[in-house]
Amino acid sequence: MMIKVLLYLAIVVQFVAMYYAVRLIRVTKYNAIWILFIIGFIILAGERLLQLLAAYGLETPLWGMTWFDIVVSICMSIGIVLLDRLLLFTDRLNRHRQLTDRRILTAVLRAEERTRADFSKELHDGLGPLLSSAKISLSALSNQEMDSTKREIYNNTLYVVDEALRSLREISNKLSPHVLSDFGLARGVQHFIDRSKTLHDVKFTWVSNLGKERYDTDIEVVLYRVVCELVTNSLKHAECSEIRLSLMRVGDVLELQYSDNGRGFVPEDMMDCGMGLSNINSRVNSLNGELEMSSAKGKGMRATIKVNVKGAKRIVLPASSHDKSRQIQHPRNHKTNDK
C-alpha cells in the first residue's frame, strides 16, 4: 500500500514540476532546456504509471521501462548542459550591467565636476574683478575728509566688500579646489584639513605617504570629495573631538583610513538618510573600489576605502575587460604629519 501511495505522490510531483518548467519557457532564454525537462518529467510520470499498474498486478513490458530510462537520461543530460550555458549567459549579462552602471555613474560625476569647475571659474573671473574694482574705488575715498557718520558708512562698506571677496574665494575653492588640481591629492586633502582646523575645535591626525604623486583625475577628485564628505559628517553630526585620517599607497592600491571618536550611528539606518553615506558609496563604486564602514552608538565610526589605481580605469574600457583579483598589503613604512 505504501508503494502505491508513493507512486501516486511521485506522479503528482512530476506534473507540478512540469507546470513550473512550462512557466519558465516564457521568462527565460534557451527554451530548449525547459522543453527537455518537460519531456523528461512526462516520461518519468509515464514510468511511474507503469510501475503503479505493476503494483496492481498488471503486466508491464520490461523493454518499455528500459527505453523510458534511456530517454529520460538523454533529456536530463542535454538539459543540464544547456542550463550551464544559461548560467554563463546570465553571469555575462550581470557583468555587462555592472559595467554599464559604473560608466553611467562616472559620466555623471565627471559632468558634475565640470559644472563645478565652470561655475567656479565664472565666479572667480567674472564677479571677482567687479568686487576688486569696487574695493579699489572705495579705497580712493580713504584720503578724503569725512565726518564720523560718513567714515562709519565707508568702513562698513569696505568691510562688506572684503567679506564678499573672501566668501567668493571660499565658494570658488569649494566648488573646484585649485590646490587639488594644481598640486595633487595629498596637498588638496592637507589644505582642506588646515581650513577645517581653523573653523572647528577638533584635533586632526593626518598621515600620508603620497608626497607629490599625481593620479588619474577621477581618482583624485572622488577621493577628495569622499574625504570632504566624511569630515563634514563628523563635524556636523558626530560631535567628535578627534579625527584620524590616513591616505597611503601600497603597490597599486590607494588605501584611505578614516575614524572619529564621535557618538556613532548604525550604518544600515543611515544609507538612505541625509548623512551622505550613500553618496560616498556611489563615488567609491564609480572607481571599482571597496568600502568598509563600521560604527556603533557611542563608539565613533571607522571607514576603509581601497582603490586600485590601475583597476579603477577599467570602468572606461570595453565591455570585454574583466576584473582581476588584487592582493592588499599593509604599509610598513610611512611618513607622519600630525598637526
C-alpha positions in Angstrom: 0.0 0.0 0.0 2.8 2.4 0.9 4.4 1.8 -2.5 1.2 2.8 -4.3 0.9 6.0 -2.3 4.4 7.0 -3.0 3.9 6.3 -6.8 0.8 8.5 -6.8 2.7 11.2 -5.0 5.7 10.9 -7.4 3.3 11.3 -10.4 1.8 14.5 -8.8 5.2 16.0 -8.0 6.4 15.4 -11.6 3.4 17.1 -13.0 3.8 20.1 -10.7 7.5 20.3 -11.8 6.4 20.1 -15.4 4.0 23.0 -14.8 6.8 25.2 -13.5 9.0 24.2 -16.4 6.3 25.4 -18.8 6.2 28.8 -17.0 10.0 29.1 -17.3 9.7 28.8 -21.1 8.0 32.2 -21.2 10.5 34.1 -19.0 14.0 32.8 -19.8 16.3 32.3 -22.8 17.3 28.8 -24.1 13.7 27.4 -24.1 15.1 24.0 -25.2 16.2 23.4 -21.6 12.7 23.5 -20.2 11.3 21.6 -23.2 13.7 18.8 -22.5 12.9 18.9 -18.8 9.1 18.8 -19.6 9.7 15.7 -21.8 11.7 14.1 -19.1 9.0 14.8 -16.5 6.3 13.4 -18.8 8.3 10.2 -19.4 9.0 9.8 -15.7 5.3 10.2 -14.9 4.6 7.5 -17.5 7.2 5.3 -16.0 5.7 5.8 -12.5 2.3 5.0 -14.0 3.6 1.7 -15.4 5.1 0.9 -12.0 1.7 1.7 -10.5 0.0 -0.7 -12.9 2.5 -3.4 -12.0 1.7 -2.8 -8.3 -1.9 -3.6 -9.1 -0.8 -6.9 -10.7 -1.0 -5.9 -14.4 1.9 -6.9 -16.6 4.1 -4.2 -18.0 6.7 -4.7 -20.7 10.3 -4.5 -19.4 11.6 -3.0 -22.7 9.2 0.0 -22.2 10.8 0.7 -18.8 14.3 0.5 -20.3 13.5 2.9 -23.1 11.9 5.3 -20.7 15.1 5.4 -18.6 17.2 5.9 -21.6 15.2 8.8 -23.0 15.0 10.5 -19.5 18.7 10.2 -19.1 19.3 11.8 -22.5 16.9 14.7 -21.9 18.2 15.5 -18.5 21.9 15.3 -19.6 21.3 17.7 -22.5 19.2 19.9 -20.3 22.0 20.2 -17.7 24.5 21.2 -20.5 22.1 23.9 -21.8 21.4 25.1 -18.2 25.2 25.6 -17.7 25.2 27.8 -20.9 22.2 29.8 -19.5 24.1 30.4 -16.2 27.1 31.6 -18.2 24.9 33.9 -20.2 23.3 35.3 -17.1 26.7 35.9 -15.5 28.0 37.8 -18.6 24.8 39.9 -18.6 25.2 40.8 -14.9 28.9 41.9 -15.5 27.8 44.0 -18.5 25.1 45.6 -16.5 27.5 46.4 -13.7 30.0 47.9 -16.1 27.3 50.0 -17.7 26.2 51.3 -14.3 29.8 52.3 -13.5 30.1 54.1 -16.8 26.9 56.0 -16.3 27.9 56.9 -12.7 31.4 58.0 -13.9 29.8 60.2 -16.6 27.5 61.8 -14.1 30.4 62.5 -11.7 32.6 63.9 -14.5 29.7 66.2 -15.6 29.2 67.3 -12.1 32.9 68.2 -11.6 32.9 70.0 -15.0 29.9 72.0 -13.9 31.5 72.9 -10.6 34.7 73.9 -12.3 32.9 76.1 -14.9 30.8 77.7 -12.2 33.9 78.3 -10.0 35.7 79.9 -13.0 32.8 82.2 -13.8 32.6 83.4 -10.1 36.4 83.9 -9.9 36.9 85.6 -13.3 33.5 87.4 -13.5 32.4 88.5 -10.1 35.8 88.7 -8.5 37.2 91.5 -10.7 34.0 93.5 -10.2 34.3 93.3 -6.4 38.0 94.1 -6.6 37.2 97.2 -8.7 34.6 98.3 -6.2 37.2 97.9 -3.4 39.8 100.0 -5.3 37.1 102.7 -5.9 36.3 102.8 -2.3 39.9 102.9 -1.3 40.3 106.1 -3.4 37.9 107.8 -0.9 40.0 106.9 2.1 42.1 110.1 1.9 39.1 112.4 1.7 37.8 114.2 4.7 34.7 112.7 6.2 32.6 113.2 9.3 32.2 110.4 11.7 28.9 109.2 10.1 30.3 109.1 6.6 33.5 107.4 7.9 31.5 104.7 9.6 29.5 104.1 6.4 32.7 104.0 4.4 34.3 101.5 6.8 31.2 99.3 6.8 31.0 99.3 3.0 34.7 98.4 2.7 34.2 95.6 5.3 31.3 94.2 3.3 33.3 94.2 0.1 36.2 92.5 1.8 33.8 89.8 3.2 32.2 89.4 -0.2 35.7 88.8 -1.8 36.6 86.3 1.0 33.3 84.4 0.6 33.7 84.4 -3.2 37.2 82.8 -2.9 35.9 80.3 -0.4 32.9 79.3 -2.5 35.0 79.1 -5.6 37.5 76.8 -3.8 34.8 74.6 -2.5 33.3 74.2 -6.0 36.6 73.4 -7.6 39.6 73.2 -5.2 42.6 74.8 -7.1 45.1 73.1 -4.7 43.8 69.7 -5.8 44.0 70.4 -9.5 47.4 72.1 -9.2 49.3 70.1 -6.6 47.5 66.7 -6.3 45.5 64.7 -3.9 47.8 64.8 -0.8 48.1 68.6 -0.9 44.4 69.0 -1.6 43.4 67.0 1.5 46.1 68.7 3.6 44.7 72.1 2.6 41.1 71.0 3.4 42.2 69.8 6.8 44.0 73.0 7.5 40.9 75.1 6.7 38.7 72.8 8.8 41.1 73.1 11.8 40.7 76.9 11.7 36.9 76.7 11.9 36.4 73.8 14.4 37.9 72.9 17.7 38.8 69.3 16.7 42.1 67.6 16.7 43.1 66.2 13.3 45.7 63.5 12.8 46.8 63.3 9.2 49.1 60.6 7.8 50.2 60.1 4.1 53.0 58.7 2.1 51.8 60.1 -1.3 54.1 63.1 -1.5 53.7 64.9 -4.8 52.5 61.9 -6.8 49.6 62.5 -9.2 46.9 60.1 -10.2 44.1 59.9 -12.6 41.8 62.9 -12.3 38.8 60.7 -11.5 40.6 59.1 -8.6 41.9 62.3 -7.1 38.5 64.1 -7.4 36.5 61.2 -6.0 38.8 60.5 -3.0 39.0 64.2 -2.2 35.2 64.5 -2.3 34.9 61.4 -0.1 37.3 62.9 2.5 35.3 66.1 2.5 32.1 64.2 3.0 33.4 62.2 5.8 35.0 65.1 7.6 31.8 67.2 7.1 29.6 64.5 8.5 31.8 64.1 11.6 31.9 67.8 12.3 28.2 68.3 11.8 26.7 65.1 13.2 29.2 63.1 15.3 30.1 65.7 18.0 33.6 64.4 17.9 36.8 65.8 19.4 39.3 63.9 17.2 39.5 62.8 13.6 42.2 60.5 12.3 42.9 60.3 8.6 45.5 58.4 6.6 46.0 58.1 2.9 48.6 55.5 1.9 49.7 54.0 -1.4 50.7 50.3 -1.1 51.7 48.9 -4.5 48.9 49.8 -6.9 46.4 50.4 -4.1 45.4 53.7 -2.6 44.0 53.0 0.9 42.1 55.6 2.8 41.6 55.0 6.6 39.2 57.3 8.4 37.9 57.4 12.0 36.4 59.7 14.6 35.6 59.4 18.3 32.0 60.8 17.9 28.7 59.4 19.0 28.5 56.8 16.2 25.5 55.5 14.3 24.1 52.4 12.7 25.4 52.4 9.1 22.4 50.4 7.7 20.0 53.0 9.1 21.9 56.0 7.6 22.5 54.8 4.0 19.2 56.3 2.8 19.2 59.3 5.1 20.9 62.7 4.8 24.3 61.6 6.1 25.9 61.3 2.7 26.9 57.7 3.1 25.1 56.5 0.0 26.8 59.3 -1.9 30.2 58.1 -0.6 29.3 54.5 -1.6 28.3 55.6 -5.1 31.5 57.5 -5.6 33.7 54.6 -4.5 31.8 52.2 -6.7 32.4 54.5 -9.7 36.1 53.7 -9.2 35.5 50.0 -8.8 36.8 50.4 -5.2 36.0 48.8 -1.9 34.2 50.5 1.0 34.1 49.1 4.5 32.3 51.1 7.3 31.7 50.2 10.9 30.1 52.2 13.7 28.1 51.8 16.9 26.3 54.1 19.2 28.8 56.0 21.4 31.8 54.3 19.8 32.6 56.6 16.8 33.0 55.3 13.3 35.6 53.8 11.1 35.8 53.7 7.3 38.3 52.0 5.0 38.4 52.7 1.3 40.6 50.9 -1.2 41.0 51.9 -4.8 43.3 50.2 -7.3 44.9 53.0 -9.3 45.0 50.7 -12.3 41.8 48.8 -11.7 39.8 52.0 -11.3 40.4 52.7 -15.0 38.6 49.6 -16.1 35.3 51.5 -16.0 36.2 53.1 -19.3 37.5 50.0 -21.0 35.4 47.9 -23.5 32.9 45.5 -22.1 35.2 42.5 -22.7 37.5 43.5 -19.9 37.2 41.6 -16.7 38.2 42.2 -13.1 41.4 40.8 -11.8 41.9 39.8 -8.2 44.1 42.1 -6.2 46.2 41.4 -3.1 46.2 44.2 -0.5 49.3 44.5 1.6 49.7 46.6 4.7 52.2 49.5 4.8 55.3 49.1 6.8 57.0 52.5 6.4 55.1 55.8 6.1 55.6 59.4 6.8 53.6 61.0 9.6 52.5 64.6 9.7 50.4 65.2 12.9 49.2 68.8 13.1 
